[in-house]
Amino acid sequence: MLLEVRNLKAYYGSAMILNGVNLDVDSKELVGLLGPNGAGKTTLLCAISGSVTREGKITFDGKAIEKLSPHEVARAGLMHCPERKRLFPEMTVSENLEMGAYLRKDKKAIQEDLGKIFVSFPELKDRKKQIAGTLSGGEQQMVSLGRALMSNPRLLCIDEPSLGLAPKLKEVLVERLREIQESGIPVLLVEQDASLAFGLTSRNYILSQGEIVAQGTEKDLLENEKIREMYLGI
């Protein structure tokens, strides 16, 4: 397995948010992490990337990373793409994208990858000099994904990318995520929209109140009436 999470606990202050989470992502997989609001999905990604207090075992490509700082986790190739875009709003689109490559030294390859981002996200090419804070929500989400890809990640953890997007933009997002996965980059996708996630994922975990309550394929989960009604809203 590329990523192995074992008995992971996470805290905000003295409050335990995650209680003994186990999760795996293999190379080339697109794995979904689903669950209701407040389940701890965002906290789980933050714990994996090292930005909250955590206990347990996290192994990435055979190496323990649970004691690493966020920038050390990113340097190892595990990239966290947070919810609500988190762009540098006063910088241009190109500057935001280039910030994703801040750990890289290969300037020629960085420029080549920037060109690839504009091919994958043609909506951004004509806006590369535009201030990021003036973009629409959908465009900002594309910049956020593109910035994460500029890091040349070995695993991409994406948090609620469809949040606040119109249906047509969700369709564009699904296609981009599919292209990312088909390019060979494994993805751990946090989503509240189960229908969107099921169209992409090979396996899924259901998180509720800080614990994994179910896992399986779309078929496995939808055949369980309790899971469907209590956790997926379907």
Phi, psi and omega in degrees: 000142177287312178239128176232123179245126183229126175050046184280128174240145180220149187225147163245107189065232179266358183274123177279124181258323177244139184228088173077047182279135173240134185201146179227146169224125179264166179298139179072004177275152166241107187251135180263144173237108188245166177152167183288169175304139178079009182286336183110013184296311179297320178299323180297315178296320178296323178292319179297319183274355171092017184260005171225163178295133187215156173224154180120193185241127175232118181245128179236117183053042175083000182243137178290129181236005186293345179257002182278152174283164180305318182289332177287323176296316178297319179298329178288347177108005178262110188250129180259119177256100191287164178290163178057034168069306180053047178278171168270098195294337182264002177260160180285170176301311181299319180295320176298316180296317181294332177297334177296339182258022187295339179271354183265152180245347186278088189299320180297315180294326178298315179293324176296317180292326176298319176298322178295324178297319180291335173286316180290327181236071184300338178299335184269342186300316181283354182244015187297336178261003181280146177293128188299326182293347180265358180284160173290167179301318180295319179293321178297323178295322178295319177297318180299315178294317180298320179298318178296320180293331180294345177281354183058057189287154172263341172210133181247120177256114189245127186254113173048057183293337183271000185301121176079004182273146175291157182308318181295323179288330175297322178297318177297317180300315180302316180296319179295318179296322178296320178296321179299313181294320181290339178284353178105002179269117177291151186226135166252112189252116172271126181212143171264339178276094185297323181298318178297313182298316183297336178286352185238326194273153173266327177219160181217150171243142175252122180251134177214129179050042173080009181227148173284120183255346179195159174206156179152185177283171176306315181299315180302313187286321182286339177282346180265106186299320180298313179296317182300316184277320187280324190244338184252345181064032181246000000 
